[in-house]
């Protein structure tokens, strides 16, 4: 299973250090070798962490350059200093709030693929598409995969319906199941679900046939909750 935490614009450098220490000692104590855990803190919280083998720290975003004149952005040089080799690309908050274009998303994918990053590539439909029914949902999600090398061996695809992110209302188990089943026909890579995953629904979501893990925002910011989720994954 893959269990990933997206801090978004939460936690400081100090609190992230505390979080990662706590999570690392938990992952070392339990026999959790089969599971891959990711934490995506804000870039200001990157650090020289001591990590167990199954915990990776990743970037929520970066610009597809080694270095250069891109004010406010970070590139490969800044990530490499902290040995960061994982990144989220295509998150709906970047697509919809920050107006990130498909063209830039594809550029990021190509650049970080060339640099052998683990890429959590996010797709997901807005509410008006979900309201049109499953066929429209599948068409929309497939279109977001256009141009992505689905054979890239470090690719992880996260299905995150926009209307379920940060709203406290997860997609139903049936909606997740149907969507992941359709995606599975096209995608060999691990498939995650994200969108208001909480301790209470983690077990049911992770029990869905084509669900290989979860990408969690809000509920993961508390390390105790996140540890619970990893434990639930382990107990399945
Ligand atoms: C996310 O940010 O990817 C996410 C799924 O957020 P939340 O769990 O808060 O819905």
py3Dmol code that shows the C-alpha trace and the ligand (Angstrom):
import py3Dmol

protein = """\
ATOM      1  CA  UNK A   1       0.000   0.000   0.000  1.00  0.00           C
ATOM      2  CA  UNK A   2       1.004   3.611  -0.568  1.00  0.00           C
ATOM      3  CA  UNK A   3       0.022   6.104   2.100  1.00  0.00           C
ATOM      4  CA  UNK A   4       0.816   9.735   1.290  1.00  0.00           C
ATOM      5  CA  UNK A   5       0.357  12.933   3.248  1.00  0.00           C
ATOM      6  CA  UNK A   6       0.041  16.299   1.549  1.00  0.00           C
ATOM      7  CA  UNK A   7       0.626  19.117   4.031  1.00  0.00           C
ATOM      8  CA  UNK A   8      -0.363  21.800   1.491  1.00  0.00           C
ATOM      9  CA  UNK A   9       0.301  25.216   3.131  1.00  0.00           C
ATOM     10  CA  UNK A  10       0.396  23.815   6.667  1.00  0.00           C
ATOM     11  CA  UNK A  11       3.104  23.056   9.211  1.00  0.00           C
ATOM     12  CA  UNK A  12       6.321  24.932   9.837  1.00  0.00           C
ATOM     13  CA  UNK A  13       9.868  23.680   9.573  1.00  0.00           C
ATOM     14  CA  UNK A  14       9.851  22.998  13.336  1.00  0.00           C
ATOM     15  CA  UNK A  15       6.553  21.120  13.382  1.00  0.00           C
ATOM     16  CA  UNK A  16       7.474  19.132  10.264  1.00  0.00           C
ATOM     17  CA  UNK A  17      10.717  18.009  11.902  1.00  0.00           C
ATOM     18  CA  UNK A  18       8.731  16.823  14.913  1.00  0.00           C
ATOM     19  CA  UNK A  19       6.171  15.087  12.684  1.00  0.00           C
ATOM     20  CA  UNK A  20       8.791  13.299  10.601  1.00  0.00           C
ATOM     21  CA  UNK A  21      10.700  12.172  13.722  1.00  0.00           C
ATOM     22  CA  UNK A  22       7.526  10.756  15.242  1.00  0.00           C
ATOM     23  CA  UNK A  23       6.462   9.047  12.008  1.00  0.00           C
ATOM     24  CA  UNK A  24       9.953   7.642  11.394  1.00  0.00           C
ATOM     25  CA  UNK A  25      10.156   6.042  14.806  1.00  0.00           C
ATOM     26  CA  UNK A  26       6.657   4.566  14.311  1.00  0.00           C
ATOM     27  CA  UNK A  27       7.596   3.131  10.909  1.00  0.00           C
ATOM     28  CA  UNK A  28      10.785   1.642  12.337  1.00  0.00           C
ATOM     29  CA  UNK A  29       9.061   0.034  15.307  1.00  0.00           C
ATOM     30  CA  UNK A  30       6.312  -1.709  13.410  1.00  0.00           C
ATOM     31  CA  UNK A  31       6.953  -4.242  10.688  1.00  0.00           C
ATOM     32  CA  UNK A  32       5.698  -2.041   7.903  1.00  0.00           C
ATOM     33  CA  UNK A  33       8.173  -2.905   5.167  1.00  0.00           C
ATOM     34  CA  UNK A  34       5.524  -3.640   2.551  1.00  0.00           C
ATOM     35  CA  UNK A  35       4.177  -0.112   2.694  1.00  0.00           C
ATOM     36  CA  UNK A  36       5.537   3.025   1.085  1.00  0.00           C
ATOM     37  CA  UNK A  37       4.830   6.203   2.996  1.00  0.00           C
ATOM     38  CA  UNK A  38       5.291   9.698   1.557  1.00  0.00           C
ATOM     39  CA  UNK A  39       5.128  13.089   3.249  1.00  0.00           C
ATOM     40  CA  UNK A  40       4.892  16.252   1.152  1.00  0.00           C
ATOM     41  CA  UNK A  41       5.654  19.223   3.431  1.00  0.00           C
ATOM     42  CA  UNK A  42       5.950  22.827   2.277  1.00  0.00           C
ATOM     43  CA  UNK A  43       9.346  23.563   0.701  1.00  0.00           C
ATOM     44  CA  UNK A  44      10.347  25.739   3.664  1.00  0.00           C
ATOM     45  CA  UNK A  45      10.257  22.600   5.826  1.00  0.00           C
ATOM     46  CA  UNK A  46      12.722  20.534   3.774  1.00  0.00           C
ATOM     47  CA  UNK A  47      15.453  19.295   6.042  1.00  0.00           C
ATOM     48  CA  UNK A  48      18.251  16.752   6.361  1.00  0.00           C
ATOM     49  CA  UNK A  49      15.881  14.168   7.829  1.00  0.00           C
ATOM     50  CA  UNK A  50      16.998  10.718   8.923  1.00  0.00           C
ATOM     51  CA  UNK A  51      14.429   8.521   7.259  1.00  0.00           C
ATOM     52  CA  UNK A  52      13.559   4.837   7.435  1.00  0.00           C
ATOM     53  CA  UNK A  53      13.719   3.061   4.055  1.00  0.00           C
ATOM     54  CA  UNK A  54       9.926   3.199   3.510  1.00  0.00           C
ATOM     55  CA  UNK A  55       9.434   6.897   4.165  1.00  0.00           C
ATOM     56  CA  UNK A  56      10.100   9.433   1.437  1.00  0.00           C
ATOM     57  CA  UNK A  57       9.823  13.198   1.655  1.00  0.00           C
ATOM     58  CA  UNK A  58       8.567  14.824  -1.510  1.00  0.00           C
ATOM     59  CA  UNK A  59       7.836  18.195  -3.057  1.00  0.00           C
ATOM     60  CA  UNK A  60       4.284  19.464  -3.500  1.00  0.00           C
ATOM     61  CA  UNK A  61       5.496  21.425  -6.509  1.00  0.00           C
ATOM     62  CA  UNK A  62       8.623  22.541  -8.343  1.00  0.00           C
ATOM     63  CA  UNK A  63       9.481  24.253 -11.593  1.00  0.00           C
ATOM     64  CA  UNK A  64      10.843  22.018 -14.379  1.00  0.00           C
ATOM     65  CA  UNK A  65      14.370  23.452 -14.412  1.00  0.00           C
ATOM     66  CA  UNK A  66      17.658  22.739 -12.684  1.00  0.00           C
ATOM     67  CA  UNK A  67      17.966  26.395 -11.684  1.00  0.00           C
ATOM     68  CA  UNK A  68      17.282  29.753 -13.285  1.00  0.00           C
ATOM     69  CA  UNK A  69      15.290  32.981 -13.171  1.00  0.00           C
ATOM     70  CA  UNK A  70      11.828  31.885 -12.050  1.00  0.00           C
ATOM     71  CA  UNK A  71      11.009  34.098  -9.092  1.00  0.00           C
ATOM     72  CA  UNK A  72       9.251  32.301  -6.298  1.00  0.00           C
ATOM     73  CA  UNK A  73       9.875  28.839  -7.707  1.00  0.00           C
ATOM     74  CA  UNK A  74      12.294  26.082  -6.759  1.00  0.00           C
ATOM     75  CA  UNK A  75      14.015  23.707  -9.165  1.00  0.00           C
ATOM     76  CA  UNK A  76      15.993  20.511  -9.192  1.00  0.00           C
ATOM     77  CA  UNK A  77      19.057  22.063  -7.568  1.00  0.00           C
ATOM     78  CA  UNK A  78      17.079  23.043  -4.456  1.00  0.00           C
ATOM     79  CA  UNK A  79      15.375  19.637  -4.251  1.00  0.00           C
ATOM     80  CA  UNK A  80      18.610  17.740  -4.726  1.00  0.00           C
ATOM     81  CA  UNK A  81      20.232  19.496  -1.775  1.00  0.00           C
ATOM     82  CA  UNK A  82      17.710  17.668   0.426  1.00  0.00           C
ATOM     83  CA  UNK A  83      17.820  14.467  -1.629  1.00  0.00           C
ATOM     84  CA  UNK A  84      14.196  14.891  -2.663  1.00  0.00           C
ATOM     85  CA  UNK A  85      13.216  12.525  -5.455  1.00  0.00           C
ATOM     86  CA  UNK A  86       9.421  12.534  -5.234  1.00  0.00           C
ATOM     87  CA  UNK A  87       6.917  15.099  -6.443  1.00  0.00           C
ATOM     88  CA  UNK A  88       3.176  15.709  -6.776  1.00  0.00           C
ATOM     89  CA  UNK A  89       2.192  16.932 -10.250  1.00  0.00           C
ATOM     90  CA  UNK A  90      -1.257  18.062 -11.415  1.00  0.00           C
ATOM     91  CA  UNK A  91      -2.859  18.567  -8.000  1.00  0.00           C
ATOM     92  CA  UNK A  92      -6.285  20.153  -8.475  1.00  0.00           C
ATOM     93  CA  UNK A  93      -5.417  23.092  -6.219  1.00  0.00           C
ATOM     94  CA  UNK A  94      -2.583  23.949  -8.606  1.00  0.00           C
ATOM     95  CA  UNK A  95      -4.750  23.344 -11.683  1.00  0.00           C
ATOM     96  CA  UNK A  96      -7.785  25.305 -10.461  1.00  0.00           C
ATOM     97  CA  UNK A  97      -6.605  27.853  -7.863  1.00  0.00           C
ATOM     98  CA  UNK A  98      -3.193  28.606  -9.355  1.00  0.00           C
ATOM     99  CA  UNK A  99      -4.347  28.153 -12.968  1.00  0.00           C
ATOM    100  CA  UNK A 100      -1.560  25.761 -13.856  1.00  0.00           C
ATOM    101  CA  UNK A 101      -1.943  24.857 -17.531  1.00  0.00           C
ATOM    102  CA  UNK A 102      -1.903  21.364 -18.998  1.00  0.00           C
ATOM    103  CA  UNK A 103       1.129  22.410 -20.995  1.00  0.00           C
ATOM    104  CA  UNK A 104       3.107  23.282 -17.845  1.00  0.00           C
ATOM    105  CA  UNK A 105       1.889  20.126 -16.107  1.00  0.00           C
ATOM    106  CA  UNK A 106       3.169  18.016 -19.020  1.00  0.00           C
ATOM    107  CA  UNK A 107       6.502  19.874 -18.977  1.00  0.00           C
ATOM    108  CA  UNK A 108       6.842  19.138 -15.269  1.00  0.00           C
ATOM    109  CA  UNK A 109       5.997  15.485 -15.860  1.00  0.00           C
ATOM    110  CA  UNK A 110       8.634  15.125 -18.594  1.00  0.00           C
ATOM    111  CA  UNK A 111      11.310  16.951 -16.613  1.00  0.00           C
ATOM    112  CA  UNK A 112      10.832  15.027 -13.385  1.00  0.00           C
ATOM    113  CA  UNK A 113      10.487  11.740 -15.294  1.00  0.00           C
ATOM    114  CA  UNK A 114      13.843  12.425 -16.973  1.00  0.00           C
ATOM    115  CA  UNK A 115      15.247  13.000 -13.491  1.00  0.00           C
ATOM    116  CA  UNK A 116      13.810   9.699 -12.235  1.00  0.00           C
ATOM    117  CA  UNK A 117      11.457  11.142  -9.622  1.00  0.00           C
ATOM    118  CA  UNK A 118       8.579   9.202  -8.074  1.00  0.00           C
ATOM    119  CA  UNK A 119       5.672  11.143  -9.554  1.00  0.00           C
ATOM    120  CA  UNK A 120       2.254  11.239  -7.923  1.00  0.00           C
ATOM    121  CA  UNK A 121       0.220  12.474 -10.857  1.00  0.00           C
ATOM    122  CA  UNK A 122      -3.209  13.774  -9.815  1.00  0.00           C
ATOM    123  CA  UNK A 123      -6.349  13.669 -11.904  1.00  0.00           C
ATOM    124  CA  UNK A 124      -9.976  14.245 -10.967  1.00  0.00           C
ATOM    125  CA  UNK A 125     -13.194  15.762 -12.212  1.00  0.00           C
ATOM    126  CA  UNK A 126     -15.037  18.854 -10.940  1.00  0.00           C
ATOM    127  CA  UNK A 127     -18.597  18.595  -9.604  1.00  0.00           C
ATOM    128  CA  UNK A 128     -20.327  19.584 -12.848  1.00  0.00           C
ATOM    129  CA  UNK A 129     -18.676  16.650 -14.636  1.00  0.00           C
ATOM    130  CA  UNK A 130     -19.556  14.189 -11.835  1.00  0.00           C
ATOM    131  CA  UNK A 131     -23.172  15.382 -12.122  1.00  0.00           C
ATOM    132  CA  UNK A 132     -23.214  14.296 -15.776  1.00  0.00           C
ATOM    133  CA  UNK A 133     -22.572  10.657 -14.832  1.00  0.00           C
ATOM    134  CA  UNK A 134     -19.860   8.025 -14.989  1.00  0.00           C
ATOM    135  CA  UNK A 135     -19.126   8.199 -18.740  1.00  0.00           C
ATOM    136  CA  UNK A 136     -18.397  11.923 -18.500  1.00  0.00           C
ATOM    137  CA  UNK A 137     -16.218  11.320 -15.425  1.00  0.00           C
ATOM    138  CA  UNK A 138     -14.167   8.665 -17.185  1.00  0.00           C
ATOM    139  CA  UNK A 139     -13.761  10.761 -20.313  1.00  0.00           C
ATOM    140  CA  UNK A 140     -12.588  13.752 -18.241  1.00  0.00           C
ATOM    141  CA  UNK A 141     -10.106  11.714 -16.212  1.00  0.00           C
ATOM    142  CA  UNK A 142      -8.737   9.908 -19.276  1.00  0.00           C
ATOM    143  CA  UNK A 143      -8.211  13.280 -20.975  1.00  0.00           C
ATOM    144  CA  UNK A 144      -6.072  14.394 -18.022  1.00  0.00           C
ATOM    145  CA  UNK A 145      -3.806  11.419 -18.711  1.00  0.00           C
ATOM    146  CA  UNK A 146      -3.197  12.492 -22.322  1.00  0.00           C
ATOM    147  CA  UNK A 147       0.498  13.003 -22.972  1.00  0.00           C
ATOM    148  CA  UNK A 148       1.555  11.255 -19.759  1.00  0.00           C
ATOM    149  CA  UNK A 149       3.872   8.274 -20.172  1.00  0.00           C
ATOM    150  CA  UNK A 150       1.763   5.656 -18.415  1.00  0.00           C
ATOM    151  CA  UNK A 151       4.632   3.171 -18.673  1.00  0.00           C
ATOM    152  CA  UNK A 152       6.919   5.302 -16.515  1.00  0.00           C
ATOM    153  CA  UNK A 153       7.912   2.905 -13.772  1.00  0.00           C
ATOM    154  CA  UNK A 154       7.965   5.532 -11.005  1.00  0.00           C
ATOM    155  CA  UNK A 155       4.476   6.808 -11.825  1.00  0.00           C
ATOM    156  CA  UNK A 156       1.659   6.719  -9.264  1.00  0.00           C
ATOM    157  CA  UNK A 157      -1.746   8.014 -10.364  1.00  0.00           C
ATOM    158  CA  UNK A 158      -3.961   9.649  -7.733  1.00  0.00           C
ATOM    159  CA  UNK A 159      -7.665   9.912  -8.524  1.00  0.00           C
ATOM    160  CA  UNK A 160      -8.861  12.951  -6.585  1.00  0.00           C
ATOM    161  CA  UNK A 161     -12.314  14.278  -7.450  1.00  0.00           C
ATOM    162  CA  UNK A 162     -12.078  18.057  -7.097  1.00  0.00           C
ATOM    163  CA  UNK A 163     -15.405  18.247  -5.220  1.00  0.00           C
ATOM    164  CA  UNK A 164     -14.132  15.829  -2.553  1.00  0.00           C
ATOM    165  CA  UNK A 165     -10.849  17.597  -1.788  1.00  0.00           C
ATOM    166  CA  UNK A 166     -10.830  19.432   1.511  1.00  0.00           C
ATOM    167  CA  UNK A 167     -14.637  19.342   1.736  1.00  0.00           C
ATOM    168  CA  UNK A 168     -15.015  16.619   4.352  1.00  0.00           C
ATOM    169  CA  UNK A 169     -17.202  14.736   1.851  1.00  0.00           C
ATOM    170  CA  UNK A 170     -15.431  11.794   0.277  1.00  0.00           C
ATOM    171  CA  UNK A 171     -16.618  10.170  -2.946  1.00  0.00           C
ATOM    172  CA  UNK A 172     -18.782   7.130  -2.193  1.00  0.00           C
ATOM    173  CA  UNK A 173     -17.171   3.703  -2.195  1.00  0.00           C
ATOM    174  CA  UNK A 174     -19.159   2.880  -5.334  1.00  0.00           C
ATOM    175  CA  UNK A 175     -17.955   6.023  -7.121  1.00  0.00           C
ATOM    176  CA  UNK A 176     -14.345   5.293  -6.174  1.00  0.00           C
ATOM    177  CA  UNK A 177     -14.658   1.653  -7.195  1.00  0.00           C
ATOM    178  CA  UNK A 178     -16.234   2.441 -10.580  1.00  0.00           C
ATOM    179  CA  UNK A 179     -13.718   5.134 -11.414  1.00  0.00           C
ATOM    180  CA  UNK A 180     -10.654   3.146 -10.358  1.00  0.00           C
ATOM    181  CA  UNK A 181     -11.942   0.083 -12.236  1.00  0.00           C
ATOM    182  CA  UNK A 182     -12.158   2.150 -15.432  1.00  0.00           C
ATOM    183  CA  UNK A 183      -8.774   3.738 -14.828  1.00  0.00           C
ATOM    184  CA  UNK A 184      -7.228   0.322 -14.253  1.00  0.00           C
ATOM    185  CA  UNK A 185      -8.023  -0.621 -17.881  1.00  0.00           C
ATOM    186  CA  UNK A 186      -5.613   2.089 -19.017  1.00  0.00           C
ATOM    187  CA  UNK A 187      -3.191   2.491 -16.104  1.00  0.00           C
ATOM    188  CA  UNK A 188      -0.801  -0.214 -14.875  1.00  0.00           C
ATOM    189  CA  UNK A 189       0.740   2.097 -12.265  1.00  0.00           C
ATOM    190  CA  UNK A 190      -0.408   2.160  -8.648  1.00  0.00           C
ATOM    191  CA  UNK A 191      -3.753   3.929  -8.234  1.00  0.00           C
ATOM    192  CA  UNK A 192      -4.477   6.078  -5.190  1.00  0.00           C
ATOM    193  CA  UNK A 193      -7.698   7.684  -4.067  1.00  0.00           C
ATOM    194  CA  UNK A 194      -7.679  11.138  -2.492  1.00  0.00           C
ATOM    195  CA  UNK A 195     -10.473  13.413  -1.306  1.00  0.00           C
ATOM    196  CA  UNK A 196     -11.517  13.717   2.352  1.00  0.00           C
ATOM    197  CA  UNK A 197      -9.921  10.446   3.413  1.00  0.00           C
ATOM    198  CA  UNK A 198     -10.128  10.209   7.216  1.00  0.00           C
ATOM    199  CA  UNK A 199      -9.232   7.608   9.813  1.00  0.00           C
ATOM    200  CA  UNK A 200     -12.893   6.493   9.793  1.00  0.00           C
ATOM    201  CA  UNK A 201     -13.107   5.736   6.038  1.00  0.00           C
ATOM    202  CA  UNK A 202      -9.529   4.589   5.374  1.00  0.00           C
ATOM    203  CA  UNK A 203     -10.270   0.886   5.839  1.00  0.00           C
ATOM    204  CA  UNK A 204     -13.243   0.850   3.452  1.00  0.00           C
ATOM    205  CA  UNK A 205     -11.431   2.876   0.810  1.00  0.00           C
ATOM    206  CA  UNK A 206      -8.281   0.775   0.989  1.00  0.00           C
ATOM    207  CA  UNK A 207     -10.419  -2.360   0.665  1.00  0.00           C
ATOM    208  CA  UNK A 208     -11.578  -1.321  -2.818  1.00  0.00           C
ATOM    209  CA  UNK A 209     -10.153  -3.741  -5.371  1.00  0.00           C
ATOM    210  CA  UNK A 210      -8.142  -1.369  -7.556  1.00  0.00           C
ATOM    211  CA  UNK A 211      -7.137   0.999  -4.775  1.00  0.00           C
ATOM    212  CA  UNK A 212      -3.414   0.743  -4.023  1.00  0.00           C
ATOM    213  CA  UNK A 213      -3.340   3.518  -1.458  1.00  0.00           C
ATOM    214  CA  UNK A 214      -4.497   6.975  -0.436  1.00  0.00           C
ATOM    215  CA  UNK A 215      -3.305  10.557  -0.800  1.00  0.00           C
ATOM    216  CA  UNK A 216      -4.454  12.450   2.281  1.00  0.00           C
ATOM    217  CA  UNK A 217      -4.569  16.169   2.985  1.00  0.00           C
ATOM    218  CA  UNK A 218      -6.439  17.556   5.999  1.00  0.00           C
ATOM    219  CA  UNK A 219      -6.705  14.383   8.080  1.00  0.00           C
ATOM    220  CA  UNK A 220      -2.991  13.653   7.769  1.00  0.00           C
ATOM    221  CA  UNK A 221      -1.754  16.912   9.302  1.00  0.00           C
ATOM    222  CA  UNK A 222      -2.067  15.354  12.725  1.00  0.00           C
ATOM    223  CA  UNK A 223       0.675  12.747  12.939  1.00  0.00           C
ATOM    224  CA  UNK A 224      -1.381  10.495  15.229  1.00  0.00           C
ATOM    225  CA  UNK A 225      -4.147  10.330  12.610  1.00  0.00           C
ATOM    226  CA  UNK A 226      -1.657   9.614   9.862  1.00  0.00           C
ATOM    227  CA  UNK A 227      -0.010   6.842  11.884  1.00  0.00           C
ATOM    228  CA  UNK A 228      -3.486   5.351  12.413  1.00  0.00           C
ATOM    229  CA  UNK A 229      -4.041   5.318   8.666  1.00  0.00           C
ATOM    230  CA  UNK A 230      -0.743   3.549   8.039  1.00  0.00           C
ATOM    231  CA  UNK A 231      -1.676   1.042  10.711  1.00  0.00           C
ATOM    232  CA  UNK A 232      -5.066   0.429   9.106  1.00  0.00           C
ATOM    233  CA  UNK A 233      -3.349  -0.184   5.748  1.00  0.00           C
ATOM    234  CA  UNK A 234      -1.034  -2.634   7.434  1.00  0.00           C
ATOM    235  CA  UNK A 235      -3.819  -4.544   9.138  1.00  0.00           C
ATOM    236  CA  UNK A 236      -5.787  -5.124   5.939  1.00  0.00           C
TER     237      UNK A 236
END
"""
ligand_1 = """\
10
LIG
C -5.240 16.455 -1.183
O -4.819 17.562 -0.917
O -4.685 15.776 -2.048
C -6.416 15.955 -0.470
C -6.906 14.810 -0.833
O -6.930 16.741 0.544
P -8.052 16.335 1.622
O -7.656 14.998 2.196
O -8.029 17.418 2.614
O -9.350 16.220 0.891
"""
view = py3Dmol.view(width=600, height=400)
view.addModel(protein, "pdb")
view.setStyle({"model": 0}, {"cartoon": {"style": "trace"}})
view.addModel(ligand_1, "xyz")
view.setStyle({"model": 1}, {"stick": {}})
view.zoomTo()
view.show()
